[in-house]
Amino acid sequence: MMKQEFTALIGVNLPDHDWDIVQTVYQFHPAISDTDGKRQIADLYLSFGMLPIIDMLERAQKIGLLKQKISVLEQEIEHHRNEITALSNF
């Protein structure tokens, strides 16, 4: 989601620091849906402000880091598969 989309949903222009927190929680927190996440995070902000979103940040960051590690491992696996294929073709 773009900052402008979120701003339009909540009617407030957030400082960049708060936007970074919102974006991380929106992207990675398991309570935020892939299909209705924009509305969920906006409703959360409109109902309670930044406090619950800040409370959700640590879990979202951990999930984001784990997804990044998985991506690196998947790239390594693909590299090894390509090596096997190259060695198998003669």
C-alpha positions as CSV (number, residue, x, y, z in Angstrom):
1,M,0.0,0.0,0.0
2,M,1.2,3.5,-0.8
3,K,1.3,6.1,1.9
4,Q,-1.1,8.3,-0.1
5,E,-3.7,5.4,-0.1
6,F,-3.4,5.1,3.7
7,T,-3.7,8.8,4.1
8,A,-6.8,8.9,2.0
9,L,-8.4,6.1,4.1
10,I,-7.6,7.8,7.5
11,G,-7.8,11.5,6.5
12,V,-4.5,12.2,8.3
13,N,-0.9,12.6,7.0
14,L,1.3,10.5,9.2
15,P,4.9,11.3,10.0
16,D,7.3,9.1,8.1
17,H,8.3,7.2,11.2
18,D,4.7,6.2,11.9
19,W,4.2,5.4,8.3
20,D,7.2,3.0,8.4
21,I,5.6,1.2,11.4
22,V,2.2,1.0,9.7
23,Q,3.7,-0.3,6.5
24,T,5.7,-3.1,8.3
25,V,2.6,-4.2,10.3
26,Y,0.4,-4.1,7.1
27,Q,2.9,-6.2,5.2
28,F,3.9,-8.8,7.7
29,H,1.5,-9.1,10.7
30,P,-0.5,-12.3,10.5
31,A,-3.7,-10.5,11.8
32,I,-3.8,-8.3,8.8
33,S,-5.4,-10.0,5.9
34,D,-4.0,-10.3,2.3
35,T,-7.4,-9.4,0.9
36,D,-8.8,-6.7,3.3
37,G,-5.6,-5.5,4.9
38,K,-5.8,-1.9,3.8
39,R,-9.2,-1.5,5.4
40,Q,-8.2,-3.4,8.5
41,I,-5.1,-1.3,9.3
42,A,-7.0,1.9,8.6
43,D,-9.9,0.8,10.9
44,L,-7.4,-0.1,13.5
45,Y,-5.7,3.3,13.3
46,L,-9.0,5.2,13.2
47,S,-10.3,3.3,16.2
48,F,-7.3,3.2,18.5
49,G,-4.5,5.3,16.9
50,M,-0.9,4.2,16.7
51,L,-0.6,2.3,20.0
52,P,-1.9,-1.1,18.9
53,I,0.0,-0.9,15.6
54,I,3.2,-0.2,17.5
55,D,2.4,-3.1,19.7
56,M,2.1,-5.3,16.6
57,L,5.4,-4.2,15.2
58,E,7.8,-6.6,16.9
59,R,5.9,-9.7,15.6
60,A,5.6,-8.2,12.1
61,Q,9.4,-7.5,12.0
62,K,10.2,-11.0,13.1
63,I,8.0,-12.4,10.4
64,G,9.5,-10.1,7.8
65,L,13.0,-11.2,8.8
66,L,12.0,-14.9,8.6
67,K,10.4,-14.4,5.1
68,Q,13.6,-12.7,4.0
69,K,15.7,-15.7,5.3
70,I,13.4,-18.1,3.5
71,S,13.8,-16.1,0.3
72,V,17.6,-16.4,0.5
73,L,17.4,-20.1,1.2
74,E,15.0,-20.6,-1.7
75,Q,17.6,-18.8,-4.0
76,E,20.3,-21.1,-2.7
77,I,18.2,-24.2,-3.4
78,E,17.5,-23.0,-6.9
79,H,21.2,-22.4,-7.4
80,H,22.0,-25.9,-6.3
81,R,19.2,-27.4,-8.5
82,N,20.7,-25.6,-11.5
83,E,24.2,-27.0,-10.6
84,I,22.7,-30.5,-10.5
85,T,21.0,-30.0,-13.8
86,A,24.2,-28.7,-15.4
87,L,26.2,-31.7,-14.0
88,S,23.5,-34.1,-15.1
89,N,23.6,-32.9,-18.8
90,F,26.5,-34.4,-20.7
